[in-house]
Amino acid sequence: MSAYSLEEQEKIDGLKTWWNRNGTMMIVLLALVVFTAGGVKAWQFYQQKQSRQASDLYALLQQVQSSNDATKIYDAAQLVMTGYPSSGYAPRAALITAQADVQNINGKRALQSLQWIVNNAKETALHDLARLRISGILLDEEKYDDALRTISMPHSDSFSGLYLDRKGDILVATNKLPEARLSYQEAISKLSKTNTYFNIVQMKLDALGESD
């Protein structure tokens, strides 16, 4: 006597038939699910490890920064920038080495580090900061057209006052005083009175005197 009813036997036979047709695919899919779950954990572990290593190298860079040795600072920054370019530490390392190079009159290398930020940083604010500093270097090198082109690039509203201030500096350097005055005036309208630069820009505007 069969242990199953006819209806139950039909269901079992149907399941066997389905499994014969689809069993291999189900095993593959199950394996993919297990692999993916394990892969996600492995990837998360890898990212955490990368972040820790980048953090350690950045901490080392900060220690080297106190030496004021531009070459050592550059070498330490390169460890972060080339080893962990997608981390948030890399563009900040580039800012540090660029600042050291500016202080040591190495504008060419500073520009390279700042341009690296523009090309690689994920944070828009860092793009804006890098371009602002690039324009400052170009202004010091009397490359006024390049400086003006850089400062005219799109940027976030939070940088508008600083960009307009720098634009005013460039226009003063090229003796375009009426345009510089307008730029300083607009910069003041964008800056909060509590902002350190507010009074600085106001002094620049006052130094230009009244418009003709």
Backbone as a ProteinNet text record, in pm:
[ID]
protein_1_A
[PRIMARY]
MSAYSLEEQEKIDGLKTWWNRNGTMMIVLLALVVFTAGGVKAWQFYQQKQSRQASDLYALLQQVQSSNDATKIYDAAQLVMTGYPSSGYAPRAALITAQADVQNINGKRALQSLQWIVNNAKETALHDLARLRISGILLDEEKYDDALRTISMPHSDSFSGLYLDRKGDILVATNKLPEARLSYQEAISKLSKTNTYFNIVQMKLDALGESD
[TERTIARY]
85.7	0	88.7	55.2	135.9	120.5	232.6	228.9	164.2	145.6	88.5	-41.2	-127.4	-250.3	-216.4	-308.3	-287	-256.6	-330.1	-309.8	-170.5	-127.6	5.4	114.4	91.8	190.1	205.8	94	99.2	179.3	163.8	238.2	387.7	418.8	559.8	621.6	549.8	599	619.1	525.3	536.5	660.4	689	806.9	934.9	935.2	1052	1077	968.3	981.8	1035	980.5	1025.7	1173.2	1212.5	1351.4	1446.1	1403.8	1487.3	1510.5	1411	1422.1	1498.3	1476.8	1525.3	1624.3	1650.5	1735.6	1874.3	1935.9	2071.7	2075.5	1976.1	1968.5	1951.1	1871.2	1848.7	1977.4	2055.3	2182.4	2276.8	2280.2	2365.4	2322.7	2191.4	2140.7	2170.5	2152.8	2181.5	2329.8	2413.2	2557.5	2592.2	2524.4	2548.7	2507.7	2394.6	2347.1	2447.2	2493.5	2591.2	2721	2765.5	2890.1	2877.5	2761.7	2740.5	2740.3	2671.1	2666.8	2807.3	2882.8	3020.3	3106.3	3080.5	3156.4	3134.9	3011.7	2980.4	3057.8	3058.6	3131.8	3281	3330.5	3472.8	3507.7	3419.7	3442.2	3438.4	3343.3	3334	3459.3	3507.4	3630.4	3747.8	3754.7	3862.6	3858.8	3738.3	3725.5	3766.8	3726.1	3762.7	3914.2	3974.7	4120.4	4188.7	4139.5	4196.2	4183.4	4067.1	4043.1	4139.4	4162.6	4255.6	4397	4436.7	4572.3	4589.3	4487.4	4493.3	4499.3	4421.8	4420.6	4556.7	4620.8	4752.9	4856.1	4850.9	4945.9	4920.6	4793.2	4760.7	4810.9	4798	4849.2	5000.7	5068	5212.5	5244.5	5166.9	5186	5173.8	5075.8	5057.2	5177.8	5239.5	5360.3	5474.9	5488.1	5594.8	5573.4	5447.6	5414.4	5482.1	5497.3	5557.4	5705.3	5765	5906.6	5928.5	5821	5829.1	5925.2	5956.5	6041.7	5949.7	5945.6	5851.6	5871.1	5996.6	6023.4	5968.8	5992.3	5942.2	5789	5732.5	5586.8	5527.8	5591.2	5544.7	5550.6	5661.8	5678.4	5572.8	5546.6	5446.7	5306.7	5281.1	5149.6	5127	5234.2	5221.5	5183.1	5225.1	5187.3	5035.7	4974.4	4828.5	4759.7	4809.9	4744.3	4751.4	4865	4879.5	4830.9	4845.4	4803.7	4654.9	4593.4	4450.9	4380.4	4385.3	4332.8	4182.7	4107	3962.2	3918.9	4013.8	3979.8	3964.3	3897.8	3883.5	4013.9	4109.4	4237.6	4326.6	4312.3	4401.3	4395.4	4276.3	4274.7	4322	4300.6	4348	4500.3	4555	4700.7	4754.9	4683.6	4724.5	4722.3	4624.1	4617.4	4737.9	4775.9	4889	5019	5043.2	5168.7	5169.3	5053	5045.2	5078.8	5027.4	5056	5205.3	5266.5	5410.6	5490.3	5447.3	5518.9	5504.5	5386.7	5368	5462	5470.9	5558.2	5705	5737.5	5875.9	5896.8	5805.5	5816.5	5830.2	5748	5744.1	5601.8	5567.8	5431.9	5393.3	5488.6	5458.9	5408	5478.4	5437	5308.9	5293.8	5171.2	5050.4	5066.7	4958.2	4921.7	5021.5	4996	4913.8	4947.6	4874.4	4731	4713.3	4579.5	4494.4	4557.6	4483.8	4444.7	4526.5	4493.4	4362.5	4345	4221	4102.2	4116.2	4008.2	3970.5	4070.3	4047.1	3996.7	4028.7	4004.1	3915	3907.4	3830.4	3681.6	3614.9	3472	3388.5	3447.7	3375.3	3384.7	3269.9	3265.2	3336.6	3322.7	3386.1	3537.6	3595.2	3739.9	3779.6	3693.5	3717.7	3722.3	3624	3614.5	3736.2	3776.4	3892.4	4019.3	4034.4	4153.9	4162.2	4051.8	4052.5	4082.5	4030.4	4058.8	4208.6	4271.2	4415.2	4496	4447.2	4513.9	4514.9	4402	4393.1	4487.9	4507.6	4600.1	4743.7	4781	4916.9	4937.9	4839.2	4848.9	4855.4	4783.6	4788.5	4929.1	4988.1	5124.1	5224.9	5198.1	5288.2	5255.8	5160.9	5119.7	5060.5	5001.8	4929.7	4782.8	4754.1	4623.1	4507.5	4528.5	4420.3	4384.5	4487.5	4464	4396	4439.3	4380.9	4233.8	4203.3	4064.5	3977.9	4034.3	3962.1	3929.1	4026.4	4007	3900.9	3906.1	3812.7	3673	3661.1	3530.1	3458.3	3521.6	3459.4	3339.9	3240	3123.9	3168.5	3099.6	3134.7	3010.5	3019.7	2905.6	2888.1	2766.8	2734.9	2820.7	2857.9	2935.7	3073.8	3119.6	3250	3236.9	3115.4	3095	3169.2	3161.4	3228.6	3379.1	3437.9	3582.7	3625	3544.3	3574.9	3567.4	3468	3453.2	3566	3607.8	3721.4	3847.6	3872.5	3990.3	3981.2	3861.1	3842.3	3877.6	3837.8	3872.5	4022.6	4093.5	4239.9	4303.9	4251.6	4305.8	4280.6	4162.3	4127.8	4209.9	4239.9	4327.6	4466.3	4514.9	4648.8	4657.6	4546.3	4544.7	4495.6	4486.8	4450.8	4309.3	4221.8	4080.5	4003.5	4029.6	3981.6	3829.2	3759.3	3612.8	3551	3603.9	3551.9	3589.2	3707.9	3752	3662.5	3628.4	3541.8	3407.5	3351	3222.3	3234	3345.3	3365.6	3377.1	3450.5	3462.1	3326.4	3252.3	3119.6	3028.2	3034.1	2951.7	3001.2	3132.1	3187.5	3136.3	3135	3086.3	2940.9	2862.9	2721.2	2701.1	2802.3	2792.7	2849.8	2935.7	3003.6	2926.8	2922.9	2862.6	2955.9	2898.7	2981.4	3066.6	3029.3	3108.4	3223.7	3223.4	3329.7	3457.5	3568.1	3696.6	3728.8	3690.8	3724.9	3640.1	3530.2	3441	3516.5	3584.3	3657.1	3775.9	3838.2	3952	3907.2	3796	3744.6	3699.3	3640	3595.9	3715.1	3827.1	3947.6	4001.7	3994.8	4037	3949.6	3820.7	3726.3	3751.4	3772.4	3798.4	3928.3	4025.8	4155.7	4142.8	4040.9	4019.6	3956	3895.5	3831.9	3696.9	3640.4	3511.1	3526.6	3420.7	3423.6	3421	3476.7	3482.9	3344.5
-118.9	0	123.1	216.4	339	422.6	487.7	574.7	707.9	739.3	867.8	846.2	945.1	940.6	971.6	948.3	975.8	1122.8	1207.8	1353.8	1392.9	1337.3	1368.7	1316.9	1196.6	1138.4	1222.6	1279.2	1365.2	1491.3	1544.6	1665.4	1635.1	1518.7	1480.8	1460.5	1391.3	1369.4	1501.8	1595.3	1726.8	1801.8	1791.2	1856.6	1795.3	1662.3	1595.6	1643.4	1653.8	1700.7	1842.8	1927.7	2068.7	2076.5	1993.6	1995	1948.1	1845.5	1797.3	1905.5	1991.4	2098.5	2219.8	2249.8	2376.9	2363.2	2241.6	2222.4	2281	2258.6	2310	2461.8	2525.1	2671.3	2721.6	2653.4	2693.8	2684.3	2577.2	2562.2	2676.7	2711.6	2822.3	2953	2977.9	3101.3	3107.5	2993.8	2989.2	3016.3	2957.3	2980.1	3126.8	3189.8	3332.1	3417.5	3382.8	3457.8	3448	3324.1	3303.1	3376.4	3365.8	3432.2	3583.8	3636.3	3781.2	3830.4	3758	3797.1	3797.3	3692.7	3686.2	3792.4	3819.9	3922	4060.8	4090.1	4220.6	4239.3	4133.9	4142.7	4158.7	4084.5	4094	4233.3	4289.6	4423.8	4528.7	4511.7	4604.6	4597.8	4477	4459.8	4525.4	4507.2	4565.9	4718.9	4775.2	4920.4	4974.8	4905.1	4947.6	4943.6	4838.3	4825.1	4937.3	4965.9	5073.9	5207.6	5229.8	5356	5372.3	5263.2	5269.2	5298.1	5233.2	5254.7	5397.9	5448.6	5587.3	5684	5653.7	5738.7	5740.1	5623.6	5615.1	5695.7	5685.5	5759.8	5910.2	5947.4	6090	6145.1	6064.5	6106.3	6124.5	6035.5	6047.9	6176.2	6207.1	6330.1	6452.5	6451.5	6564.7	6582.3	6471.5	6480	6538.7	6492.6	6541.8	6689.9	6731.5	6870	6968.9	6931.4	7022.3	7048	6964.9	6983.4	7100	7138.4	7244.7	7210	7082.4	7035.1	6996	7078.6	7059.7	6925.4	6881.1	6754.2	6636.1	6637.4	6529.5	6530.2	6649	6662.1	6608.7	6644.9	6598.1	6445.6	6388.2	6241.8	6171.7	6225.4	6165.3	6179.8	6294	6316.1	6221.9	6195	6105.6	5963.9	5921.8	5789.2	5778.4	5887.2	5888	5903.4	5996.4	6029.4	5916.5	5848.9	5740.4	5607.1	5587.2	5461	5451.5	5564.8	5565.4	5685.9	5695.6	5814.5	5838.1	5732.9	5749.1	5781.7	5784.1	5814.8	5966.2	6004	6146.6	6208.5	6123.5	6174.8	6224.2	6165	6197.5	6345	6403.5	6544.7	6636.7	6595.9	6677.1	6670.7	6555.6	6543.7	6634.4	6640.9	6727.8	6873.9	6912.7	7050.7	7083.4	6988	7010.1	7027.5	6939	6949.4	7072.9	7111.6	7232.4	7356.1	7359.6	7473.1	7481.6	7366.2	7364	7410.7	7370.4	7411	7560.3	7615.2	7759.5	7835.8	7789.1	7855.1	7845.1	7740.8	7721	7762.3	7843.7	7901.8	7794.6	7692	7589.3	7585	7692.2	7705.4	7596.9	7553.3	7451.6	7322.7	7274.9	7150.7	7171.2	7289.9	7319.7	7314.8	7369.7	7367.1	7223.6	7138.5	6998.5	6929.5	6955.4	6893.7	6944.9	7074.5	7132.9	7085.5	7071.2	7020.4	6874.8	6801.5	6662.6	6659.1	6754.3	6762.8	6785.8	6879.7	6910.3	6786.2	6708.7	6591.3	6469.4	6460.6	6335.7	6344.2	6458.4	6467.6	6446.9	6382.9	6357.4	6472.9	6553.8	6661.7	6790.7	6845.8	6968.2	7083.5	7090.9	7200	7198.3	7079.9	7070.7	7115.8	7090.3	7142.5	7295.6	7353.6	7499.6	7558.7	7494.1	7542.5	7531.3	7419.5	7400.5	7506	7532.9	7633.6	7772.7	7801.7	7931.3	7946.8	7840.5	7846.7	7846.4	7774.5	7777.6	7920.1	7986.2	8124.1	8216.2	8190.4	8272.6	8255	8132.3	8106.2	8171.3	8155.9	8214.5	8366.9	8424.3	8569.5	8611.7	8538.1	8570.6	8557.3	8464.1	8443.2	8537.6	8626.6	8727	8663.8	8548.1	8481.7	8517.9	8642.9	8699.3	8636.6	8609.9	8550.1	8410.5	8332.8	8198.3	8205.4	8301.1	8317.9	8355	8445.7	8490.1	8377.7	8297.5	8184.1	8082	8059.5	7962.8	8009.8	8136.1	8189	8208.2	8198.4	8213.3	8078.8	7971.8	7839.7	7831.3	7749.1	7733.1	7686.1	7737	7701.5	7712	7657.9	7660.2	7799.8	7829.2	7961.5	7996.9	7897.2	7923.6	7982.3	7966.1	8020.2	8148.6	8193.6	8309.2	8433	8462.6	8580.3	8574.5	8459.6	8443.2	8449.7	8391.2	8394.5	8537.9	8611.8	8750.9	8837.9	8809.8	8880.9	8855.9	8728.9	8695.7	8758.2	8757.8	8821.2	8969	9033.2	9174	9193.6	9102.9	9111.6	9103.7	9012.1	8994.6	9119	9174.7	9295.1	9415.9	9423.7	9531.6	9515.5	9392.4	9365.2	9401.5	9393.4	9428.6	9572.3	9646.1	9788.6	9814.7	9718.5	9735.8	9772.2	9893	9933.2	9944.7	10000.4	10005.2	9865.5	9771.8	9635.2	9568.5	9599.1	9544.2	9594.9	9721.5	9780.2	9707.7	9683.5	9613.1	9471	9407.5	9271	9267.3	9364.5	9371.9	9401.8	9490.3	9524	9401.2	9325.3	9204.7	9100.9	9094.1	9000.4	9032.5	9160.5	9202.2	9163.6	9173.1	9137.4	8987.8	8908.8	8763.8	8715.3	8796.8	8755.8	8802.1	8717.7	8755.2	8850.9	8943.8	9038.8	8969.9	8849.4	8773.5	8698.7	8698.1	8631	8714	8648.2	8717.5	8800.7	8751.9	8818.7	8943.1	8956.3	9070.1	9202.4	9219.2	9344.6	9360	9247.6	9253.8	9306.5	9250.9	9295.1	9440.6	9476.8	9616.3	9711.3	9671.2	9755.1	9767.2	9659.3	9663.6	9760.7	9752.6	9841.5	9987.5	10011.6	10147.7	10202.9	10114.9	10157.6	10202.9	10151.7	10192.3	10330.2	10375.5	10506.4	10502.4	10618.9	10629.7	10612.2	10563.3	10549.2	10686	10691.7	10820.7	10861.3
0	0	0	-86.5	-97.5	28	69.3	186.9	155.1	28.5	-11.6	-86.5	-76.4	-154.4	-298.8	-386.8	-528.3	-551.6	-480	-496.1	-449.7	-334.4	-281.7	-375.1	-429.7	-520.5	-645.8	-693.7	-811.4	-782.9	-662.4	-625.1	-617.1	-558	-546	-683.7	-769.5	-905.8	-979	-954.8	-1018	-969.6	-837.1	-780.7	-837.3	-852.7	-910.6	-1052.2	-1127	-1265.5	-1269.7	-1183.1	-1177.7	-1140.5	-1041.5	-996.1	-1105.6	-1178.7	-1288.1	-1391.8	-1409.8	-1509	-1453.9	-1325.4	-1271.3	-1155.9	-1114.3	-996.6	-1011.5	-1125.3	-1147.8	-1139	-1200.7	-1195.6	-1053	-973.5	-835.2	-754.2	-779.9	-709.6	-744.4	-873.7	-918.3	-853.8	-851.9	-792	-643.5	-575.4	-432.6	-406.7	-490.7	-476.5	-496.7	-594.2	-619	-500.6	-440.4	-323.6	-209.7	-184	-76.8	-108.2	-234	-274.8	-262.8	-305.9	-301.1	-157.6	-69.2	71	130.1	98.7	146.6	82.4	-46.3	-117.8	-61.3	-23.3	36.2	165.2	248.9	375.6	351	252	219.6	169.3	85.5	32.4	143.1	236.7	348.6	434.7	458.2	535.9	464.8	332.3	251.9	259.7	247.5	253.8	389.8	495.8	630.4	649.3	595.4	604.5	527.8	407.2	326.5	397.2	458.5	529	646.3	719.8	833.6	786.6	678.9	627.1	577.2	508.1	459.9	577.1	680.3	799.4	867.3	875.6	938.6	859.8	727.3	643.5	651.9	662.4	673.6	806.9	912.3	1043.1	1036.4	963.8	944.2	868.9	766.6	689.6	779.7	868.9	959.4	1051.1	1089.4	1171.1	1089.8	966.5	878.2	845.9	840.6	806.9	901.2	1026.5	1124.8	1097.1	1011.4	978.8	883.6	813.7	712.8	598.8	583.3	474	358.1	254.7	144.5	74.1	63.1	-5	74.1	204.6	289.7	293.2	298.5	300.5	170.4	59.8	-71.1	-79.6	-35.3	-41.2	44.3	162.3	251.4	192.5	130.5	69	-47.7	-122.7	-237.5	-195.6	-77.3	-27.5	-13.5	30.4	47.3	-88.2	-168.5	-295.6	-397.3	-403.2	-500.7	-446.3	-315.6	-255.4	-229.1	-196.8	-159.7	-223.7	-356.7	-426.3	-407.8	-381	-368.1	-225.2	-133	6.1	24.5	132.2	162.2	209.8	247.5	296.8	182.4	64.6	-46.7	-87.7	-113.2	-151.4	-39.3	83.9	196.5	207.4	171.9	165.2	55.4	-55.7	-166.9	-125	-45.3	4.3	91.5	175.3	265.9	187.8	91.9	17.1	-73.2	-125.4	-208	-124.8	-3	85.1	116.1	143	171.6	50.6	-67.8	-188.5	-216.1	-188.2	-205.4	-112.4	10.9	108.7	68.9	-7.4	-50.8	-196.6	-246.5	-380.7	-488.8	-477.3	-581.3	-635.7	-707.9	-757.8	-857.1	-936.2	-1037.7	-974.3	-871.5	-807	-726.3	-668.5	-594	-687.3	-806.7	-905.1	-943.6	-954.3	-989.9	-881	-755.6	-644.1	-638.4	-660.8	-656.6	-774.4	-890.3	-1005.4	-983.4	-910.4	-876.6	-797.9	-710	-631.4	-723.4	-814.6	-908.9	-989.7	-1026.5	-1111.6	-1035.4	-906.1	-834.4	-710.8	-646.6	-522.1	-547.8	-454.6	-467	-410.5	-324.9	-258.4	-339.6	-372.3	-452.1	-383	-252.1	-176.9	-193.2	-204.9	-224.3	-364.6	-462.9	-598	-592.7	-525.1	-516.4	-445.5	-335.4	-260.4	-343.2	-413.8	-496.3	-605.8	-673.1	-779.9	-724.4	-605.9	-543.4	-519.8	-472.6	-445.9	-574.7	-675.4	-805.7	-860.2	-850.7	-901.5	-826.9	-697.4	-619.2	-665.1	-694.6	-743.7	-880.6	-967.2	-1101.3	-1093.8	-997.7	-977.4	-935.7	-842.3	-797.6	-911.1	-1002.4	-1115.8	-1231.7	-1209.2	-1308.3	-1434.4	-1418.3	-1528.3	-1514.3	-1542.8	-1508.8	-1587.1	-1712.9	-1793.2	-1740.7	-1709	-1656.2	-1519.4	-1438.9	-1305.5	-1315.3	-1406.2	-1423	-1477.6	-1568.6	-1623.6	-1513.3	-1426.8	-1318	-1219.9	-1185.1	-1085.3	-1143.3	-1274.8	-1339.3	-1355.9	-1311.4	-1319.6	-1225.2	-1258.5	-1169	-1030.5	-928.6	-791.4	-703.5	-584.5	-493	-433.8	-389.6	-335.5	-214.8	-137	-16	-47.2	-171.7	-212.2	-294.1	-316.3	-404.9	-357.3	-228.4	-176	-195.6	-170.7	-185.1	-331.4	-418.4	-561.7	-615.2	-572.8	-617.4	-563.7	-442.2	-383.8	-465.8	-498.9	-578.8	-717.8	-774.2	-904.2	-896.2	-787.7	-767.5	-761.6	-694.6	-685.5	-824.1	-906.1	-1041.2	-1125.2	-1111.3	-1188.4	-1143.6	-1015.5	-966.5	-1027.5	-1030.3	-1084.7	-1232.3	-1303.9	-1446.2	-1468.2	-1357.1	-1359.7	-1412.3	-1392.9	-1429	-1302	-1255.1	-1122.7	-1111.5	-1208.9	-1196.6	-1185	-1263.9	-1258.5	-1126.2	-1077.4	-949.2	-836.1	-843.1	-740.8	-736.5	-852.4	-859.2	-803.7	-831.9	-784.5	-632.4	-575.8	-429.7	-365.3	-427.8	-373.9	-372.3	-479.7	-486.5	-385.9	-367.3	-269.8	-129.8	-95.7	35.6	55.7	-51.5	-41	-18.4	-54.8	-38.9	94.2	155.5	278.5	402.1	501	628.8	702	779.2	852.8	959.3	994.2	1092.1	1025.6	893.5	819.9	827.3	854.7	867.2	743.7	627.1	501.8	474.5	546.5	520.6	535.7	648.7	673.9	579.2	543.7	451.4	315.1	264.9	135	143.4	255.7	272.3	266.5	325.6	321.8	179	104.1	-36.6	-115.7	-90.8	-161.1	-123.5	4.9	51.2	-10.3	-27.7	-83.1	-228.2	-298.2	-437.6	-447.4	-338.9	-339.6	-412	-428.1	-495.8	-645.9	-707.7	-853.2	-918.9	-1038.6	-1109.7	-1159.7
[MASK]
++++++++++++++++++++++++++++++++++++++++++++++++++++++++++++++++++++++++++++++++++++++++++++++++++++++++++++++++++++++++++++++++++++++++++++++++++++++++++++++++++++++++++++++++++++++++++++++++++++++++++++++++++++

